[in-house]
Amino acid sequence: MPRVFDVIEYPNEMRDRLVQRFPEQGAGHFKVGSQVIVRAGQAAVFFRDGKALDTFGPGRHTITTANVPLLTDLLGKAAFGGKNPFTAEVYFVSTRELTSQGWGTRQPIAMQTPGQGLGWLLLGGHGTFGVQVTDPQTFVARFVGAQGSFDMRSFKERLVNAIVQSATDWFSEVNPGSLMKAQSLLDEMAAAIEVKAQDQFGALGLTLKNITIGGLSPLETSADKLKTMGLLDTQTYMQLKALDTIEKSSQGGGGGGLTGAGVGLGAGMGMGAGMAQMMSGIMGGGQQQPQQQQQQQSSAPKAVPDVMTSIEAAEYLKVPVEDLIAMIQSGDLKAKKIGSQYRISKKVIDEFLAS
């Protein structure tokens, strides 16, 4: 015979999770007259047949057909006759604001830099945000389903994607044009992201709060990466690759240079003219040297600094930035916070990896 619950509650303060299913396994068997106890900072959502139904706020409630109208309509009033048990699940949802959640770019943000290098700069960004469940019924319907419990990490990637997409939209609309200008607009950028991402959070029963941007850092920018992101057309990409091949040949020296490859002086001069023409077509003229420098920088191995930003450290560890921030905040990885940004020693990371 199934166990019938006379009291439905979850006494934990839920500081470490967003949702707790009651009961944790199988369907709950309840009856008219059962007590529902909801503590401060919680909401209780009845769930049945894939639907989030009636919701109770903080307080002590006695189940009646009047305060579970959606459940009553779904089951039919006959199911409640004589206080017969009915089946459902109850999800206790934390309605407290979860603060200082780390976010970081898993994919680079592209910023246009007209007349500079390849014309684009790829950036990494990171920061923190707060989130609060403001519509428990919608939240349970969208995220929980038949799972027993949910914590922040279970759905954080979706929230971070919404933030990064809003950041990408901001760069497309504002187009700072340079990293220095973008760094000076971090507060404006954060405010815009909070507004832009709010609809996506709202559709999930959430409210985005207190977003911060800890910093922006340039990432390796190459023709291959820009082509993959759809920022270079095929013709421009092929021209840049040809330039890169010619540049490497001209710098080879000895048997690897133009002469060593069997190219005479006259031919070499002709190739130089071709390079100038290609660069004129790509950059509008006058940008040959910055382009060559950019190609050299893209192909050169990147030195690891002794002191790293959060983005550099995450790249060194091959983990998402938000995971790095979580490691710092938990004390697993030592870092120095300067203003709103962290600085991490390469020595500390190496010791952490070796431990």
C-alpha positions as CSV (number, residue, x, y, z in Angstrom):
1,M,0.0,0.0,0.0
2,P,1.5,3.4,-0.9
3,R,2.5,5.7,1.8
4,V,0.3,8.7,2.2
5,F,2.0,11.9,3.3
6,D,0.1,14.0,5.8
7,V,2.9,16.7,6.0
8,I,4.7,18.0,2.9
9,E,7.8,20.1,3.7
10,Y,11.5,20.6,3.0
11,P,13.2,22.1,6.1
12,N,16.6,22.7,4.5
13,E,17.4,26.4,3.9
14,M,18.3,25.5,0.2
15,R,21.4,27.7,0.1
16,D,23.2,25.0,-2.0
17,R,20.4,24.2,-4.5
18,L,17.5,25.7,-6.3
19,V,15.0,22.8,-6.4
20,Q,14.2,19.8,-4.2
21,R,11.7,17.2,-5.2
22,F,9.2,15.7,-2.6
23,P,9.3,12.8,-2.4
24,E,12.8,12.3,-3.9
25,Q,11.8,9.0,-5.6
26,G,8.5,8.0,-7.1
27,A,5.1,9.8,-6.9
28,G,3.8,11.4,-3.8
29,H,0.5,10.3,-2.4
30,F,-1.4,13.1,-0.8
31,K,-5.0,13.7,0.3
32,V,-7.3,16.6,1.1
33,G,-6.3,17.8,4.5
34,S,-2.6,17.2,4.1
35,Q,-0.4,20.0,5.4
36,V,2.0,21.9,3.2
37,I,4.7,23.8,5.1
38,V,6.7,26.3,3.0
39,R,9.5,28.2,4.7
40,A,10.7,31.7,4.0
41,G,12.6,31.9,0.8
42,Q,10.7,28.9,-0.7
43,A,7.8,28.2,-2.9
44,A,6.1,24.8,-3.3
45,V,4.9,23.8,-6.8
46,F,2.6,20.8,-7.4
47,F,3.6,18.8,-10.6
48,R,1.8,16.1,-12.4
49,D,1.7,14.5,-15.9
50,G,4.5,16.8,-17.1
51,K,2.7,20.0,-15.9
52,A,3.6,22.5,-13.2
53,L,0.3,23.3,-11.5
54,D,-0.6,25.0,-8.3
55,T,1.9,27.0,-6.2
56,F,2.1,27.7,-2.5
57,G,4.1,30.6,-1.0
58,P,5.6,30.7,2.5
59,G,3.4,29.6,5.4
60,R,1.4,26.5,6.5
61,H,-1.3,25.4,4.1
62,T,-4.0,22.8,4.3
63,I,-4.8,21.1,1.0
64,T,-8.4,21.7,-0.1
65,T,-10.1,21.6,-3.5
66,A,-10.2,25.5,-3.3
67,N,-6.4,26.0,-3.1
68,V,-5.4,23.4,-5.7
69,P,-7.9,24.3,-8.5
70,L,-5.6,23.3,-11.4
71,L,-4.8,20.0,-9.8
72,T,-8.5,19.5,-9.0
73,D,-9.5,20.2,-12.6
74,L,-6.8,17.9,-13.9
75,L,-7.8,14.9,-11.7
76,G,-11.5,15.6,-11.4
77,K,-13.3,16.3,-8.2
78,A,-14.2,12.7,-7.8
79,A,-10.6,11.9,-7.1
80,F,-10.9,14.0,-3.9
81,G,-14.1,12.4,-2.7
82,G,-13.8,11.1,0.9
83,K,-10.3,12.5,1.0
84,N,-9.0,9.7,-1.2
85,P,-5.2,9.9,-1.9
86,F,-4.1,11.4,-5.1
87,T,-0.7,11.3,-6.8
88,A,1.6,14.2,-7.6
89,E,5.1,15.5,-7.0
90,V,5.9,18.7,-5.1
91,Y,8.9,20.8,-6.0
92,F,10.3,23.1,-3.3
93,V,12.0,26.1,-5.1
94,S,14.4,28.5,-3.6
95,T,13.3,32.1,-4.2
96,R,16.4,33.7,-2.7
97,E,18.7,35.6,-5.0
98,L,21.8,33.6,-5.8
99,T,24.7,36.2,-6.0
100,S,28.2,36.2,-7.4
101,Q,27.7,33.5,-10.0
102,G,30.7,33.5,-12.3
103,W,30.2,33.7,-16.1
104,G,32.8,33.6,-18.9
105,T,32.9,33.4,-22.7
106,R,33.2,29.8,-24.0
107,Q,33.3,31.2,-27.5
108,P,35.1,34.5,-28.4
109,I,33.2,37.7,-28.9
110,A,34.1,39.4,-32.2
111,M,34.7,43.2,-32.3
112,Q,35.2,45.0,-35.6
113,T,38.4,47.0,-35.8
114,P,38.2,48.9,-39.1
115,G,41.6,49.6,-40.7
116,Q,43.5,47.5,-38.1
117,G,45.0,44.1,-38.7
118,L,42.5,41.6,-40.0
119,G,39.6,44.0,-39.3
120,W,38.4,42.0,-36.4
121,L,39.5,41.4,-32.8
122,L,38.4,38.3,-30.9
123,L,37.8,39.0,-27.2
124,G,37.2,36.9,-24.0
125,G,35.1,38.3,-21.2
126,H,34.2,37.3,-17.7
127,G,32.3,38.6,-14.6
128,T,29.6,37.8,-12.1
129,F,25.8,37.9,-12.0
130,G,22.9,37.3,-9.7
131,V,19.8,35.3,-10.5
132,Q,16.5,34.8,-8.7
133,V,13.5,32.6,-9.3
134,T,10.6,35.0,-9.6
135,D,8.1,32.6,-11.3
136,P,8.5,29.2,-9.6
137,Q,5.8,27.5,-11.7
138,T,7.4,28.5,-15.0
139,F,10.8,27.6,-13.7
140,V,9.7,24.1,-12.7
141,A,7.9,23.6,-16.0
142,R,11.0,24.6,-18.0
143,F,13.8,23.1,-16.0
144,V,12.8,20.3,-13.7
145,G,10.5,17.7,-15.4
146,A,11.0,14.3,-13.8
147,Q,14.4,15.0,-12.2
148,G,14.8,14.8,-8.5
149,S,16.7,18.0,-7.8
150,F,18.5,20.9,-9.5
151,D,21.4,23.0,-8.5
152,M,22.9,26.1,-10.1
153,R,25.4,24.2,-12.2
154,S,22.7,22.1,-13.8
155,F,21.4,24.9,-15.9
156,K,24.1,27.6,-15.6
157,E,25.4,27.1,-19.1
158,R,22.1,28.2,-20.6
159,L,22.1,31.4,-18.5
160,V,25.8,32.1,-19.4
161,N,24.9,31.6,-23.1
162,A,22.2,34.2,-22.8
163,I,24.6,36.7,-21.2
164,V,27.3,36.1,-23.8
165,Q,24.8,36.4,-26.7
166,S,23.7,39.8,-25.2
167,A,27.3,40.9,-25.0
168,T,27.8,39.9,-28.6
169,D,24.7,41.9,-29.6
170,W,26.0,44.9,-27.7
171,F,29.4,44.8,-29.6
172,S,27.5,44.6,-32.9
173,E,25.4,47.6,-32.1
174,V,27.9,49.9,-30.3
175,N,31.1,48.8,-32.1
176,P,33.7,50.4,-29.9
177,G,36.3,49.8,-32.6
178,S,39.2,49.2,-30.2
179,L,39.9,47.3,-27.0
180,M,40.8,50.5,-25.1
181,K,37.5,52.0,-26.0
182,A,35.6,48.8,-25.0
183,Q,37.4,48.7,-21.7
184,S,36.2,52.2,-20.9
185,L,32.6,51.2,-21.5
186,L,32.3,48.2,-19.2
187,D,29.6,49.8,-16.9
188,E,27.5,50.7,-20.0
189,M,28.0,47.2,-21.4
190,A,26.9,45.5,-18.1
191,A,23.8,47.7,-18.0
192,A,22.9,46.9,-21.6
193,I,23.4,43.1,-21.1
194,E,21.1,43.1,-18.0
195,V,18.4,44.7,-20.1
196,K,19.0,42.6,-23.2
197,A,19.1,39.2,-21.4
198,Q,16.2,39.9,-19.2
199,D,13.6,38.6,-21.6
200,Q,15.5,35.3,-22.0
201,F,15.7,34.9,-18.2
202,G,12.1,35.9,-17.8
203,A,11.0,33.1,-20.2
204,L,12.6,30.7,-17.8
205,G,10.9,32.1,-14.7
206,L,14.1,34.0,-13.6
207,T,15.3,37.5,-13.1
208,L,18.9,38.6,-14.0
209,K,20.4,40.9,-11.4
210,N,23.6,42.7,-10.6
211,I,25.7,41.7,-13.6
212,T,29.3,42.8,-13.6
213,I,32.1,42.6,-16.2
214,G,35.5,41.7,-14.6
215,G,37.4,42.5,-17.8
216,L,37.9,41.9,-21.5
217,S,41.1,40.3,-22.9
218,P,42.2,39.9,-26.5
219,L,42.4,36.3,-27.8
220,E,44.4,34.9,-30.6
221,T,42.9,36.3,-33.8
222,S,43.6,34.5,-37.1
223,A,42.1,34.2,-40.5
224,D,41.2,30.5,-39.8
225,K,39.2,31.5,-36.7
226,L,37.5,34.4,-38.5
227,K,36.6,32.1,-41.4
228,T,35.1,29.5,-39.0
229,M,33.0,32.2,-37.3
230,G,31.7,33.3,-40.7
231,L,33.5,36.7,-40.5
232,L,35.6,36.3,-43.6
233,D,34.3,35.4,-47.1
234,T,36.2,32.6,-49.0
235,Q,37.9,35.0,-51.4
236,T,39.4,37.2,-48.6
237,Y,40.3,34.1,-46.6
238,M,42.3,32.7,-49.6
239,Q,44.0,36.0,-50.2
240,L,45.1,36.1,-46.6
241,K,46.4,32.5,-46.6
242,A,48.4,33.3,-49.8
243,L,49.9,36.3,-48.1
244,D,50.8,34.2,-45.1
245,T,52.5,31.6,-47.3
246,I,54.5,34.3,-49.1
247,E,55.5,36.0,-45.9
248,K,56.8,32.8,-44.4
249,S,58.8,32.0,-47.5
250,S,60.3,35.5,-47.6
251,Q,61.4,35.2,-44.0
252,G,62.9,31.6,-44.4
253,G,66.4,32.7,-45.2
254,G,69.0,30.4,-47.1
255,G,67.3,27.5,-48.8
256,G,63.9,28.4,-47.4
257,G,63.7,32.0,-48.8
258,L,62.5,33.2,-52.2
259,T,66.0,32.7,-53.8
260,G,66.4,29.3,-52.3
261,A,63.0,28.3,-53.7
262,G,64.2,29.1,-57.2
263,V,62.6,32.5,-57.4
264,G,64.7,35.2,-59.1
265,L,64.9,38.8,-58.0
266,G,62.6,40.0,-60.7
267,A,60.0,37.4,-59.8
268,G,60.3,38.3,-56.2
269,M,59.6,42.0,-57.0
270,G,56.6,40.9,-58.9
271,M,55.3,38.9,-56.0
272,G,55.8,41.9,-53.8
273,A,53.6,44.0,-56.1
274,G,51.0,41.2,-56.0
275,M,51.0,41.3,-52.2
276,A,50.5,45.0,-52.3
277,Q,47.5,44.6,-54.7
278,M,46.0,41.9,-52.5
279,M,46.4,44.0,-49.4
280,S,44.8,47.0,-51.2
281,G,41.8,44.9,-52.1
282,I,41.4,43.5,-48.6
283,M,42.1,46.6,-46.4
284,G,41.5,49.5,-48.8
285,G,45.3,50.2,-49.2
286,G,47.9,51.5,-46.8
287,Q,47.6,48.6,-44.3
288,Q,50.3,46.2,-45.5
289,Q,52.6,46.4,-42.5
290,P,49.9,46.0,-39.8
291,Q,48.5,43.0,-41.8
292,Q,51.9,41.3,-41.9
293,Q,52.5,42.0,-38.2
294,Q,49.1,40.5,-37.4
295,Q,49.9,37.3,-39.4
296,Q,53.3,37.0,-37.7
297,Q,51.6,37.4,-34.2
298,S,48.9,34.8,-35.1
299,S,51.5,32.2,-36.1
300,A,54.0,32.8,-33.3
301,P,53.6,30.7,-30.1
302,K,52.0,32.6,-27.3
303,A,54.2,33.1,-24.2
304,V,52.6,32.3,-20.8
305,P,52.9,35.3,-18.5
306,D,54.1,34.9,-14.9
307,V,50.9,36.7,-13.7
308,M,47.7,36.0,-15.5
309,T,44.2,37.4,-15.9
310,S,41.2,35.2,-15.3
311,I,40.8,34.6,-19.0
312,E,44.5,33.8,-19.5
313,A,44.5,31.4,-16.5
314,A,41.4,29.6,-17.7
315,E,43.0,29.2,-21.2
316,Y,46.1,27.9,-19.5
317,L,44.1,25.4,-17.5
318,K,41.8,24.5,-20.5
319,V,38.7,25.2,-18.4
320,P,35.8,27.7,-18.8
321,V,36.3,31.0,-17.0
322,E,33.3,30.5,-14.7
323,D,34.9,27.2,-13.5
324,L,38.1,29.1,-12.7
325,I,36.2,31.8,-10.8
326,A,34.4,29.1,-8.8
327,M,37.8,27.4,-7.9
328,I,39.1,30.8,-6.7
329,Q,36.0,31.6,-4.7
330,S,36.0,28.1,-3.1
331,G,39.6,28.6,-2.0
332,D,40.9,25.7,-4.2
333,L,43.1,28.1,-6.3
334,K,44.8,31.1,-4.7
335,A,44.4,34.5,-6.5
336,K,44.7,38.2,-5.7
337,K,41.7,40.3,-6.3
338,I,42.5,43.9,-7.5
339,G,39.4,46.0,-7.9
340,S,36.9,43.7,-9.7
341,Q,39.5,41.5,-11.4
342,Y,41.6,38.5,-10.3
343,R,45.3,38.0,-10.9
344,I,46.7,34.5,-10.7
345,S,50.4,33.5,-10.5
346,K,51.6,30.9,-13.1
347,K,53.6,29.4,-10.2
348,V,50.4,28.9,-8.2
349,I,48.7,27.2,-11.1
350,D,51.6,24.9,-11.7
351,E,51.8,23.9,-8.1
352,F,48.0,23.3,-8.1
353,L,48.3,21.0,-11.2
354,A,51.2,19.2,-9.6
355,S,49.4,18.6,-6.3
